[in-house]
Amino acid sequence: MDDGHGASTSNSQGMLDDEDDIDSPFMAYKRLIDMTENETNAPELLPIDEDVVDAIIEQIEFMKQNLKAIGPTLTQIVREAHTLELERYTFVVTHYLRTRLVKIETHAAQLAHMIKQDPSRANSLVTSAELKYLEGYLSSFQSHLENNATKLMPPNCQNLTIPQPPPLLNYHYHFVFAKVHKDVSLIVKDPIGSGDQQIVRLKRGEQRFLPYECVRKQLLKNSRHITLI
């Protein structure tokens, strides 16, 4: 099926050598798979690449329209193949966005506190739609707390305020499986704070069980050279 750029989706696999090219639907999908794996396995919310998500959503809409227009002229097996491809794209982008929403709900207080302290970081961490969702979630939570808890308490206990959110995880103690896509050197620090550190050199394609802290910097920069598995 034409991808809107003059080539079929399957033919776009020939562009795999260009790691920075997301102009083709296949490369955008490949990047989204990595983003989904990282988001699923990281203990915190990672920055979002809206260009990749938008490219996939555009491709899904194009495939729907194309399938509707030429579907009746295709054989059943070809039509089913395109339908499965459409469902695959839809499932991955839905799973990625749902994973992010679960994290936003889980760490709502910490995220709201961080965004208030550092608004510039919010621009790379969440989309405007996610920020609106976070605000709505916190507002609903506050209303639920007031209507079902505080107003039933004695008058002198009805003005309770939500305490400061607890600190985020100590990422030195959170371990992940990481796969590198090029030769890299990572610094693993002593989690007990003694100041000792060790340099771990990984070859392209190698996998290692590592403290999340030592790959966190690359992931927060949307590095394409490390995938959590």
The 8 nearest C-alpha neighbors of each residue, nearest first, counted from 0:
[[1, 7, 8, 2, 81, 62, 65, 6],
 [0, 2, 7, 6, 3, 5, 8, 4],
 [3, 1, 7, 4, 8, 6, 0, 5],
 [2, 4, 1, 5, 6, 61, 58, 7],
 [5, 3, 2, 6, 1, 23, 7, 22],
 [4, 6, 3, 1, 2, 7, 8, 0],
 [7, 5, 1, 4, 2, 10, 8, 11],
 [6, 8, 1, 0, 10, 2, 9, 11],
 [9, 7, 11, 10, 2, 0, 25, 1],
 [8, 10, 11, 7, 12, 25, 0, 6],
 [11, 9, 7, 12, 8, 13, 6, 14],
 [10, 12, 13, 8, 9, 14, 25, 23],
 [13, 11, 14, 10, 15, 9, 25, 26],
 [12, 14, 11, 15, 10, 16, 9, 17],
 [15, 13, 12, 16, 11, 17, 26, 20],
 [16, 14, 17, 13, 12, 18, 26, 11],
 [15, 17, 14, 18, 13, 20, 19, 12],
 [16, 18, 15, 20, 19, 14, 26, 21],
 [19, 17, 20, 16, 15, 26, 21, 223],
 [18, 20, 17, 21, 26, 223, 16, 22],
 [21, 19, 17, 22, 18, 26, 23, 14],
 [20, 22, 27, 26, 23, 19, 24, 51],
 [23, 21, 20, 24, 27, 26, 54, 4],
 [22, 24, 21, 26, 25, 11, 27, 20],
 [25, 23, 27, 26, 28, 22, 58, 8],
 [24, 26, 28, 27, 23, 11, 29, 8],
 [27, 25, 21, 29, 28, 23, 24, 30],
 [28, 26, 21, 24, 30, 25, 29, 51],
 [27, 29, 31, 25, 26, 30, 24, 32],
 [30, 28, 26, 32, 31, 27, 25, 33],
 [29, 31, 27, 33, 28, 32, 26, 34],
 [32, 30, 34, 28, 33, 29, 35, 27],
 [31, 33, 35, 29, 30, 34, 28, 36],
 [34, 32, 36, 30, 31, 35, 226, 37],
 [33, 35, 31, 37, 32, 36, 38, 30],
 [34, 36, 38, 32, 95, 33, 37, 39],
 [37, 35, 39, 33, 34, 38, 227, 40],
 [38, 36, 227, 34, 40, 35, 39, 41],
 [39, 37, 35, 41, 36, 40, 34, 45],
 [38, 40, 36, 37, 41, 35, 98, 95],
 [39, 41, 37, 38, 227, 36, 42, 228],
 [40, 42, 38, 43, 37, 39, 44, 227],
 [43, 41, 40, 44, 173, 168, 38, 39],
 [44, 42, 41, 45, 102, 38, 106, 168],
 [43, 45, 102, 99, 46, 38, 42, 103],
 [44, 46, 219, 43, 124, 38, 47, 218],
 [47, 45, 124, 123, 219, 125, 48, 221],
 [46, 48, 49, 124, 45, 125, 123, 126],
 [49, 47, 50, 51, 52, 46, 221, 123],
 [48, 50, 52, 51, 47, 53, 126, 54],
 [51, 49, 53, 48, 52, 54, 21, 55],
 [50, 52, 54, 49, 53, 27, 48, 55],
 [53, 51, 49, 55, 54, 50, 56, 48],
 [54, 52, 56, 50, 55, 51, 49, 57],
 [53, 55, 51, 57, 52, 56, 50, 58],
 [54, 56, 58, 52, 57, 53, 59, 51],
 [57, 55, 59, 53, 58, 54, 52, 60],
 [58, 56, 54, 60, 55, 59, 53, 61],
 [57, 59, 55, 61, 56, 60, 62, 54],
 [58, 60, 56, 62, 57, 61, 55, 63],
 [61, 59, 63, 57, 58, 62, 64, 56],
 [60, 62, 58, 64, 63, 59, 65, 57],
 [61, 63, 65, 59, 60, 64, 66, 58],
 [64, 62, 60, 66, 61, 65, 67, 59],
 [65, 63, 67, 61, 62, 66, 68, 60],
 [66, 64, 62, 68, 67, 63, 61, 69],
 [67, 65, 70, 63, 68, 69, 64, 62],
 [66, 68, 64, 65, 70, 69, 63, 71],
 [67, 69, 65, 66, 70, 64, 71, 63],
 [70, 68, 66, 72, 71, 67, 65, 73],
 [69, 71, 66, 73, 67, 72, 68, 78],
 [72, 70, 73, 69, 68, 67, 74, 78],
 [71, 73, 70, 69, 74, 68, 78, 75],
 [74, 72, 70, 71, 78, 77, 75, 69],
 [73, 75, 77, 76, 78, 72, 71, 70],
 [76, 74, 78, 77, 79, 73, 80, 71],
 [75, 77, 79, 78, 74, 80, 73, 81],
 [78, 76, 80, 74, 79, 75, 73, 81],
 [77, 79, 75, 81, 80, 76, 73, 70],
 [78, 80, 82, 76, 77, 81, 75, 83],
 [79, 81, 77, 83, 82, 78, 76, 84],
 [82, 80, 84, 78, 83, 79, 85, 77],
 [81, 83, 79, 85, 84, 80, 78, 86],
 [84, 82, 86, 80, 85, 81, 87, 79],
 [83, 85, 81, 87, 82, 86, 80, 88],
 [84, 86, 82, 88, 83, 87, 81, 89],
 [85, 87, 89, 83, 84, 88, 90, 82],
 [88, 86, 84, 90, 85, 89, 83, 91],
 [87, 89, 85, 91, 86, 90, 84, 92],
 [90, 88, 86, 87, 92, 91, 93, 85],
 [91, 89, 93, 87, 88, 92, 94, 86],
 [90, 92, 94, 93, 88, 89, 95, 87],
 [91, 93, 95, 94, 89, 90, 96, 88],
 [94, 92, 90, 96, 91, 95, 97, 89],
 [93, 95, 91, 97, 92, 96, 90, 98],
 [96, 94, 92, 35, 98, 93, 97, 91],
 [95, 97, 99, 93, 98, 94, 92, 100],
 [96, 98, 100, 94, 99, 95, 93, 101],
 [99, 97, 95, 101, 96, 100, 94, 102],
 [98, 100, 102, 96, 97, 101, 103, 95],
 [101, 99, 103, 97, 102, 98, 104, 96],
 [102, 100, 104, 98, 99, 103, 105, 97],
 [103, 101, 105, 99, 100, 104, 106, 44],
 [102, 104, 100, 107, 106, 101, 105, 99],
 [103, 105, 107, 101, 102, 106, 100, 133],
 [104, 106, 102, 103, 107, 101, 108, 100],
 [107, 105, 103, 109, 104, 108, 102, 110],
 [108, 106, 104, 110, 103, 109, 105, 111],
 [109, 107, 111, 110, 164, 106, 112, 137],
 [108, 110, 112, 106, 111, 164, 107, 113],
 [111, 109, 113, 107, 112, 108, 106, 114],
 [110, 112, 114, 108, 113, 109, 107, 115],
 [113, 111, 109, 115, 110, 114, 108, 116],
 [114, 112, 110, 116, 115, 111, 117, 109],
 [115, 113, 118, 117, 111, 116, 121, 112],
 [114, 116, 112, 113, 117, 118, 111, 110],
 [115, 117, 113, 114, 112, 118, 111, 119],
 [116, 118, 114, 119, 115, 120, 113, 121],
 [119, 117, 114, 121, 120, 115, 116, 122],
 [120, 118, 121, 117, 122, 123, 114, 116],
 [119, 121, 122, 118, 123, 117, 124, 114],
 [122, 120, 124, 118, 119, 123, 114, 125],
 [121, 123, 120, 119, 124, 125, 126, 118],
 [124, 122, 121, 46, 120, 125, 47, 126],
 [123, 125, 46, 121, 122, 47, 120, 45],
 [126, 124, 121, 129, 123, 122, 130, 47],
 [127, 125, 129, 128, 130, 122, 124, 47],
 [126, 128, 130, 129, 131, 125, 122, 132],
 [129, 127, 131, 126, 130, 132, 125, 133],
 [130, 128, 132, 126, 131, 127, 125, 133],
 [129, 131, 133, 127, 132, 128, 126, 125],
 [130, 132, 128, 134, 129, 133, 135, 127],
 [133, 131, 129, 135, 130, 134, 136, 128],
 [134, 132, 130, 136, 131, 135, 129, 137],
 [135, 133, 131, 137, 136, 132, 138, 130],
 [136, 134, 138, 132, 133, 137, 139, 131],
 [135, 137, 133, 139, 138, 134, 132, 140],
 [138, 136, 140, 134, 139, 135, 141, 133],
 [137, 139, 135, 141, 140, 136, 134, 142],
 [140, 138, 142, 136, 137, 141, 143, 135],
 [141, 139, 137, 143, 138, 142, 136, 144],
 [140, 142, 144, 138, 139, 143, 137, 145],
 [143, 141, 139, 145, 144, 140, 146, 138],
 [142, 144, 140, 146, 141, 145, 147, 139],
 [145, 143, 141, 148, 142, 147, 146, 140],
 [144, 146, 149, 142, 143, 148, 147, 150],
 [147, 145, 143, 144, 150, 148, 142, 149],
 [148, 146, 144, 145, 143, 149, 150, 151],
 [147, 149, 144, 151, 145, 150, 146, 152],
 [148, 150, 157, 145, 152, 151, 144, 147],
 [149, 151, 152, 148, 145, 157, 146, 147],
 [152, 150, 149, 148, 153, 147, 146, 157],
 [151, 153, 149, 150, 156, 157, 154, 148],
 [154, 152, 156, 155, 157, 151, 150, 149],
 [155, 153, 157, 156, 152, 150, 158, 151],
 [154, 156, 153, 157, 158, 152, 159, 149],
 [157, 155, 154, 153, 158, 152, 159, 149],
 [158, 156, 149, 154, 159, 155, 150, 152],
 [159, 157, 156, 160, 155, 149, 154, 150],
 [158, 160, 157, 156, 161, 149, 162, 155],
 [161, 159, 162, 158, 157, 163, 141, 156],
 [160, 162, 163, 159, 164, 141, 108, 158],
 [163, 161, 160, 164, 165, 159, 108, 109],
 [162, 164, 165, 161, 108, 112, 109, 166],
 [165, 163, 109, 108, 162, 166, 112, 161],
 [166, 164, 163, 167, 109, 108, 162, 168],
 [167, 165, 164, 168, 109, 169, 163, 108],
 [166, 168, 165, 169, 109, 170, 43, 106],
 [169, 167, 170, 166, 42, 173, 172, 43],
 [168, 170, 171, 172, 167, 173, 212, 166],
 [169, 171, 173, 212, 172, 168, 211, 210],
 [172, 170, 190, 212, 169, 210, 173, 211],
 [171, 173, 170, 169, 174, 210, 190, 211],
 [174, 172, 170, 211, 171, 210, 175, 169],
 [173, 175, 210, 211, 209, 172, 208, 176],
 [176, 174, 209, 208, 211, 177, 210, 227],
 [175, 177, 208, 228, 207, 227, 209, 206],
 [176, 178, 227, 207, 206, 226, 228, 175],
 [179, 177, 206, 226, 225, 205, 204, 227],
 [180, 178, 225, 204, 224, 203, 181, 205],
 [179, 181, 224, 203, 204, 225, 178, 182],
 [180, 182, 203, 179, 224, 183, 202, 204],
 [181, 183, 202, 203, 201, 180, 179, 184],
 [184, 182, 201, 200, 181, 185, 202, 179],
 [183, 185, 200, 199, 201, 198, 186, 182],
 [186, 184, 199, 198, 213, 200, 187, 183],
 [185, 187, 198, 197, 213, 199, 188, 196],
 [186, 188, 197, 196, 213, 198, 185, 189],
 [189, 187, 196, 190, 195, 186, 197, 194],
 [188, 190, 195, 191, 196, 192, 193, 194],
 [191, 189, 171, 192, 188, 172, 193, 187],
 [192, 190, 189, 193, 194, 171, 188, 195],
 [193, 191, 194, 190, 189, 195, 188, 196],
 [194, 192, 195, 191, 189, 190, 188, 196],
 [193, 195, 192, 189, 196, 188, 191, 190],
 [196, 194, 189, 193, 188, 197, 192, 187],
 [197, 195, 188, 187, 189, 194, 186, 198],
 [196, 198, 187, 186, 199, 188, 195, 189],
 [197, 199, 186, 185, 187, 200, 184, 196],
 [198, 200, 185, 184, 186, 197, 201, 187],
 [201, 199, 184, 183, 185, 198, 202, 182],
 [202, 200, 183, 182, 205, 184, 199, 203],
 [201, 203, 182, 205, 204, 181, 183, 200],
 [202, 204, 181, 182, 180, 205, 179, 201],
 [203, 205, 180, 179, 202, 178, 206, 181],
 [206, 204, 202, 203, 178, 179, 201, 207],
 [207, 205, 178, 177, 204, 179, 176, 208],
 [206, 208, 177, 176, 209, 178, 205, 175],
 [209, 207, 176, 175, 177, 174, 206, 210],
 [210, 208, 174, 175, 207, 211, 176, 177],
 [211, 209, 174, 212, 171, 173, 213, 175],
 [210, 212, 174, 213, 214, 173, 170, 175],
 [211, 213, 215, 170, 171, 210, 214, 216],
 [212, 214, 211, 187, 215, 210, 186, 185],
 [215, 213, 212, 211, 217, 216, 218, 185],
 [214, 216, 212, 218, 217, 213, 211, 219],
 [215, 217, 219, 218, 214, 220, 213, 212],
 [218, 216, 220, 222, 215, 219, 214, 221],
 [217, 219, 221, 215, 220, 222, 216, 214],
 [218, 220, 216, 221, 217, 45, 215, 46],
 [219, 221, 217, 218, 222, 216, 46, 215],
 [222, 220, 218, 219, 223, 217, 46, 48],
 [223, 221, 217, 220, 218, 224, 225, 219],
 [222, 224, 225, 221, 226, 180, 33, 30],
 [223, 225, 180, 222, 179, 181, 226, 217],
 [226, 224, 179, 178, 223, 180, 222, 177],
 [227, 225, 178, 177, 37, 33, 228, 179],
 [226, 228, 177, 37, 176, 36, 40, 178],
 [227, 176, 177, 226, 36, 40, 178, 37]]
